[in-house]
């Protein structure tokens, strides 16, 4: 019941390195970084939360065109029941030579026992 683990599973078929927080190895031509953004409770019953909403940002970095990878990421996320809350082109990073694109996602987890 973790968005970070679920994202790793959803995106593993891409054969693109993925790390959480920051990329620690020598960066390849394409890679992704997942950053947790927020956790919140939603839908309360009898003063107890029924839904745990977890959100994360997927940063896509590519030395070449990022659009094919972005489209693959979006399709995999939608097929895995993630809610895409935002998509944005951040820009070309002159100092690194990478194009940077973000996809923000949320996933709703039911909390048992309510």
C-alpha positions in Angstrom: 0.0 0.0 0.0 2.6 2.5 -1.1 2.5 4.7 -4.2 6.3 4.4 -4.5 6.2 0.6 -4.7 3.2 0.7 -7.0 4.9 3.1 -9.4 8.0 0.9 -9.6 5.8 -2.0 -10.6 3.8 0.0 -13.1 6.8 1.4 -14.9 9.3 -1.5 -14.7 8.4 -2.7 -18.3 10.0 0.5 -19.7 13.5 -0.6 -19.1 14.5 2.9 -18.0 16.3 3.3 -14.7 14.1 4.7 -11.9 15.2 6.0 -8.5 13.4 7.6 -5.6 14.4 11.1 -4.4 17.4 11.6 -6.7 19.4 9.7 -9.2 22.6 8.5 -7.5 24.4 6.7 -10.3 26.0 8.1 -13.4 23.0 9.3 -15.4 22.2 7.4 -18.6 20.6 8.9 -21.7 17.1 8.5 -20.1 16.1 8.0 -16.5 13.3 8.8 -14.1 13.1 10.1 -10.5 10.1 9.6 -8.3 9.6 12.1 -5.5 6.8 11.6 -2.9 4.7 14.8 -2.6 1.9 14.2 -0.1 -0.2 11.8 1.9 -3.7 12.8 3.0 -6.8 11.1 4.4 -10.1 11.5 2.5 -13.6 10.2 3.0 -14.1 10.1 6.7 -16.7 7.9 8.5 -17.2 7.9 12.3 -14.2 10.2 12.6 -11.9 7.6 11.0 -10.3 8.0 7.5 -11.5 5.6 4.8 -9.2 6.5 2.0 -5.4 7.3 2.1 -4.5 9.5 -0.9 -0.8 9.3 -1.8 0.8 11.6 -4.4 4.1 11.6 -6.2 5.9 13.3 -9.0 7.7 11.4 -11.8 10.5 13.5 -13.3 11.5 12.2 -16.8 14.9 13.1 -18.0 16.1 12.5 -21.6 19.1 13.6 -23.6 16.9 13.2 -26.8 13.2 13.5 -27.4 11.2 12.8 -24.3 7.8 12.5 -25.9 7.8 8.8 -26.7 8.8 8.0 -23.1 6.3 10.5 -21.7 3.5 8.9 -23.7 4.5 5.4 -22.5 4.6 6.5 -18.9 1.1 8.1 -19.2 -0.4 5.0 -20.8 1.1 2.7 -18.1 -0.1 4.9 -15.3 -3.6 5.1 -16.6 -3.7 1.3 -17.2 -2.5 0.8 -13.5 -5.4 3.0 -12.1 -3.3 6.0 -11.2 -4.9 9.5 -11.3 -2.7 11.9 -13.3 -3.1 15.2 -11.6 -0.6 17.3 -13.7 1.8 17.0 -16.6 4.3 19.7 -17.4 7.3 20.4 -19.6 9.9 21.9 -17.3 12.5 22.7 -20.0 15.8 21.9 -21.4 18.6 22.0 -18.9 21.6 23.7 -20.5 24.0 22.5 -17.8 23.2 18.8 -18.1 21.8 18.5 -21.7 18.6 16.8 -20.5 15.0 17.6 -21.4 12.9 17.5 -18.2 9.2 16.6 -18.0 7.1 16.0 -14.9 4.0 13.8 -14.4 2.2 14.1 -11.1 0.1 11.2 -10.0 -2.2 10.2 -7.1 -3.4 6.8 -6.0 -6.3 6.2 -3.6 -5.9 3.3 -1.1 -8.8 2.1 0.9 -8.2 1.8 4.7 -9.7 -1.4 6.1 -11.8 -1.8 9.2 -14.2 1.1 8.7 
